[in-house]
Amino acid sequence: MATPWTLERRQRQAELIRQWQPWKQSTGPRTPEGKATASRNAWQGGHRAQLRELTQALNAELAEMRRINNMARG
């Protein structure tokens, strides 16, 4: 288990972060291409309904093929 953060350790870390100022280095995308890429970060696709429909159609076709094969065998 990791060592717990003492009050002194927290204060030292806070002071170091204030010195580093990491928020000034994180600028996000700057170019139009980078902004376009970042704008799609949360895009989910929305293809689940189509995929489900195709899966159902495929399963129906497979079931029909099995039925025909069973009839042909006798």
Secondary structure as GFF3:
##gff-version 3
##sequence-region A 1 74
A	DSSP	alpha_helix	7	20	.	.	.	ID=ss1
A	DSSP	three_ten_helix	22	24	.	.	.	ID=ss2
A	DSSP	alpha_helix	32	39	.	.	.	ID=ss3
A	DSSP	alpha_helix	48	73	.	.	.	ID=ss4
###
